[in-house]
Amino acid sequence: MTDRLGHKQTAAMFTLMVLGREVPNQELAELVGFTLTGTERTGLNKLGYVDSERTGPKRSYVHQLSDSGWAWCEKELVAGGPPPQRGQSPLATALYVLLGGLDGYLRRENKRLFHVFGPGQSANGSQPGDLEERIRVAYRELVKEPRGWVGLVDLRPKLGAPASEVDAVLKELSRAGKVHLVPEDNRKALTAADHEAAIRVGGEDNHFVSFEAL
């Protein structure tokens, strides 16, 4: 059984799930008519379901599902109904019927939520297949020169996949000699986001990735 959330928190979770990336409060307001602020935001942050940080000159919040957030969404698909609150609408009940059907599809096809709600298409319109291909596509979009270095803090938001899944693929590619992972030389330049995005290999946090060939 998952932790039951309020309607607004649940709506925010599923919206972040579908978008599969960092979402500014302004975009949330445009899409679903509210922002994730106050106790709703801090509650999700404390549960570890949503990572929020202030960015830009206006220091407004952007939000993204954490690994635990993706796990909550997957469990909520089969939780047995919407949050038990007064004024529950038939539409909310129907939504959970739909989510149950989605869970059945994922189980039959042996897929995860991020396979459905990760980035849909690459820049040239092709459909990325597995996570490795999505990583390659995101790297191509970010890199400035052949075999150039791309920060993991920039790469991860484009993937819409749990950090653990991304780490597993990058570590395997590193062992195969297909990618190189290096740390930031100037540790004082690292932000909290850089530390969070780092991948630990051989007891060392690495912050940049370079592909041998695409």
C-alpha positions as CSV (number, residue, x, y, z in Angstrom):
1,M,0.0,0.0,0.0
2,T,1.3,3.4,-0.9
3,D,1.3,6.5,1.2
4,R,-2.1,8.1,0.3
5,L,-1.7,11.7,-0.8
6,G,-4.1,14.5,-1.1
7,H,-5.8,15.3,-4.4
8,K,-3.5,18.2,-5.2
9,Q,-0.4,16.2,-4.3
10,T,-1.6,13.3,-6.3
11,A,-2.4,15.5,-9.3
12,A,1.1,17.0,-9.1
13,M,2.7,13.6,-8.9
14,F,1.0,12.2,-12.0
15,T,1.6,15.4,-13.9
16,L,5.4,15.2,-13.2
17,M,5.2,11.5,-14.1
18,V,3.7,12.2,-17.5
19,L,6.1,15.0,-18.3
20,G,9.1,13.0,-17.1
21,R,11.4,16.0,-16.5
22,E,11.9,19.1,-14.5
23,V,8.7,21.2,-14.5
24,P,8.6,24.8,-13.4
25,N,5.7,26.0,-11.3
26,Q,4.6,28.3,-14.1
27,E,4.2,25.4,-16.4
28,L,2.3,23.4,-13.8
29,A,-0.1,26.4,-13.5
30,E,-0.6,26.4,-17.2
31,L,-1.2,22.7,-17.5
32,V,-3.2,21.8,-14.4
33,G,-4.2,25.2,-12.9
34,F,-2.1,25.2,-9.8
35,T,1.5,25.4,-8.5
36,L,3.2,23.1,-6.2
37,T,3.9,25.3,-3.1
38,G,3.5,25.4,0.6
39,T,2.7,22.3,2.6
40,E,1.9,20.3,-0.5
41,R,5.5,20.9,-1.8
42,T,7.3,20.4,1.5
43,G,5.2,17.3,2.2
44,L,6.3,15.7,-1.1
45,N,9.9,16.8,-0.5
46,K,10.0,15.3,3.0
47,L,8.6,12.0,1.7
48,G,11.4,12.0,-0.9
49,Y,8.9,11.8,-3.8
50,V,9.7,15.1,-5.5
51,D,12.9,17.1,-5.7
52,S,12.3,20.9,-5.8
53,E,14.8,23.7,-6.3
54,R,14.7,27.4,-7.0
55,T,16.2,28.5,-10.3
56,G,16.3,31.5,-12.5
57,P,16.4,35.2,-11.7
58,K,13.0,35.0,-10.0
59,R,14.1,32.0,-7.9
60,S,10.9,30.2,-8.7
61,Y,10.6,26.4,-8.0
62,V,11.1,23.6,-10.5
63,H,10.1,20.1,-9.6
64,Q,11.0,16.6,-10.7
65,L,10.1,13.1,-9.6
66,S,12.8,11.3,-7.6
67,D,13.4,7.6,-7.8
68,S,11.0,7.1,-4.9
69,G,8.4,9.3,-6.7
70,W,8.5,7.0,-9.7
71,A,8.1,4.0,-7.4
72,W,5.1,5.7,-5.7
73,C,3.4,6.2,-9.0
74,E,3.9,2.6,-10.0
75,K,2.5,1.4,-6.7
76,E,-0.4,3.9,-6.9
77,L,-1.5,2.3,-10.2
78,V,-2.8,-0.7,-8.2
79,A,-3.6,1.1,-4.9
80,G,-7.3,0.4,-5.3
81,G,-8.8,3.8,-5.7
82,P,-8.3,7.5,-5.3
83,P,-7.4,9.2,-2.0
84,P,-10.3,8.8,0.4
85,Q,-11.5,12.4,0.7
86,R,-14.8,14.2,0.9
87,G,-16.2,15.5,-2.3
88,Q,-14.5,12.8,-4.3
89,S,-15.7,13.1,-7.9
90,P,-16.7,10.3,-10.3
91,L,-13.9,11.6,-12.6
92,A,-11.3,10.8,-9.9
93,T,-12.7,7.3,-9.5
94,A,-12.6,6.8,-13.3
95,L,-9.0,8.0,-13.4
96,Y,-8.0,5.1,-11.1
97,V,-9.9,2.7,-13.3
98,L,-7.8,4.0,-16.2
99,L,-4.6,3.7,-14.1
100,G,-5.4,0.1,-13.3
101,G,-5.7,-0.6,-17.0
102,L,-2.3,1.0,-17.6
103,D,-0.8,-1.1,-14.9
104,G,-2.1,-4.2,-16.6
105,Y,-0.6,-3.2,-19.8
106,L,2.8,-2.5,-18.2
107,R,2.8,-5.9,-16.6
108,R,1.9,-7.7,-19.8
109,E,4.5,-5.9,-21.8
110,N,7.1,-6.1,-19.0
111,K,7.6,-2.3,-19.1
112,R,8.1,0.4,-16.5
113,L,6.4,3.8,-16.3
114,F,9.4,5.7,-17.6
115,H,9.3,3.6,-20.7
116,V,5.9,5.1,-21.4
117,F,6.4,8.6,-20.0
118,G,10.0,9.3,-20.8
119,P,11.1,11.5,-23.6
120,G,8.9,10.6,-26.6
121,Q,11.1,11.5,-29.6
122,S,14.5,12.6,-30.5
123,A,15.3,15.8,-32.3
124,N,15.1,14.1,-35.7
125,G,11.7,12.5,-34.9
126,S,12.9,8.9,-34.4
127,Q,11.6,6.9,-31.5
128,P,14.4,6.1,-29.0
129,G,14.2,2.4,-28.1
130,D,15.8,1.5,-24.7
131,L,17.3,3.7,-22.1
132,E,20.8,3.5,-23.6
133,E,19.5,4.9,-26.8
134,R,17.7,7.7,-24.9
135,I,21.0,8.5,-23.2
136,R,22.7,8.7,-26.5
137,V,20.0,10.9,-28.0
138,A,20.2,13.3,-25.0
139,Y,24.0,13.4,-25.2
140,R,23.9,14.3,-28.9
141,E,21.5,17.1,-28.2
142,L,23.8,18.5,-25.5
143,V,27.4,17.9,-26.7
144,K,29.2,20.7,-28.4
145,E,31.9,18.7,-30.2
146,P,32.7,15.0,-30.9
147,R,33.6,13.2,-27.7
148,G,32.9,16.4,-25.8
149,W,32.0,16.4,-22.1
150,V,28.4,16.7,-21.0
151,G,27.4,17.4,-17.4
152,L,25.3,14.7,-15.8
153,V,23.3,17.5,-14.2
154,D,22.2,18.5,-17.7
155,L,21.8,15.0,-19.1
156,R,19.6,13.4,-16.4
157,P,16.6,15.8,-16.7
158,K,16.2,14.9,-20.4
159,L,15.9,11.1,-19.7
160,G,12.8,10.8,-17.6
161,A,14.2,7.7,-15.9
162,P,15.1,6.9,-12.3
163,A,18.7,7.7,-11.4
164,S,19.4,4.1,-10.5
165,E,18.4,2.9,-14.0
166,V,20.6,5.6,-15.7
167,D,23.5,4.8,-13.4
168,A,23.3,1.1,-14.2
169,V,23.4,1.8,-18.0
170,L,26.3,4.3,-17.7
171,K,28.3,2.0,-15.5
172,E,27.9,-0.8,-18.0
173,L,28.9,1.4,-20.9
174,S,31.9,2.6,-18.9
175,R,33.0,-1.0,-18.2
176,A,32.7,-1.7,-21.9
177,G,34.8,1.4,-22.8
178,K,32.0,3.1,-24.7
179,V,31.8,6.1,-22.4
180,H,34.2,7.9,-20.0
181,L,33.1,9.3,-16.7
182,V,35.2,12.0,-14.9
183,P,34.8,14.2,-11.8
184,E,34.7,18.0,-11.8
185,D,38.3,19.2,-11.1
186,N,37.1,22.4,-9.3
187,R,35.0,21.0,-6.4
188,K,34.2,24.5,-5.2
189,A,32.2,25.0,-8.5
190,L,29.9,22.1,-7.8
191,T,26.3,22.9,-6.9
192,A,23.9,20.8,-4.9
193,A,22.3,19.7,-8.2
194,D,25.8,18.6,-9.4
195,H,26.3,16.5,-6.3
196,E,22.9,14.9,-6.7
197,A,23.4,14.1,-10.4
198,A,26.9,12.6,-9.9
199,I,27.5,8.9,-10.5
200,R,29.8,7.1,-8.1
201,V,32.3,4.7,-9.7
202,G,35.4,3.3,-7.9
203,G,34.7,5.2,-4.8
204,E,34.7,8.6,-6.6
205,D,31.8,10.9,-7.7
206,N,31.8,11.6,-11.4
207,H,30.1,14.6,-12.9
208,F,30.7,14.5,-16.7
209,V,30.3,11.9,-19.4
210,S,31.8,11.5,-22.9
211,F,30.8,9.0,-25.5
212,E,33.6,7.3,-27.6
213,A,31.3,7.0,-30.6
214,L,27.6,7.6,-31.5
